[in-house]
Amino acid sequence: MYPLYFYICLIASVASVVILILLAVFPINIPFVPKTPKAKHTLVSQRKARSPTPRPQVVSYWDPLNDDNENL
């Protein structure tokens, strides 16, 4: 009786692995939510004006090394 259970479980596990591999290779797109038509956007849209981005200050790390008046 035990070999029968073993072969049934073996066939079921091999079949489930084959089915999972086939689903990974050939996926099925199942729509869970019905598709709704997308609203068309107008080409001219009102946008808020943005303030200009300030330029970052250039930091030179070599300037303090050229200062000879520094007291050590």
N, C-alpha and C positions, 0 to 999 in steps of 0.2 A: 504494500500500500504506500509506503514511503517513497519508493522510486517514482510512482505516479505523481505525487505532490511535487517532487523535485523537478520532473519534466514539465509540469504545468507552470510552475514558477519560472523555470528557465525560459520557456517559450514566451511567457508574459513579459519578462524583463527584457529579452532580446527584441520583442516587438515594440515595447515602449521606447527603447533606445533608438531603434530604427525610425520610429515615428518622430521622435524629438529631433533627430538629425535631419530628416526630411523637412520638418517645419523650420529648422534653422536655415536650410539651403533655399527652400521655396516658401517664403512666409505668406500667410494668408491675411489680407487686410479686412478685418471685420469691423464695420462701422458701429461703434457703440452709441454714438450720438448722430442723429440724422443731419445731413448736410443742409446748411441754409445758404442761400445766395448771399455773396458778399456785397456790401453797400459800395457803390462807386464813389470814389473821392473826386472832388473837383480839382482841376489842375491848378487853379489859383487858390491858395489858402492863406488866410490871415495869420501872420506870425508876429510874435512879440519881438521888438527890437532888442538887441543885445548890446550891452556896453562893450567898448573895446577892451580886449584883454591886455593888462599891463605887461610890459616886457620885463623879464627877470633881470635883476642887476647882475653885472658881470663881476665875479669875485676872483681876484687874482691872489693866489697864495704865495707868489714870489715877491710881492712888494715888501712884506715885513723882513724878508731876508736881506734886502738891499739897504735897509735902514742902519747906518753905522752909528747913529746918535743914541742908540739904545743902551741903557745902563744894565750891565749884567750883575 
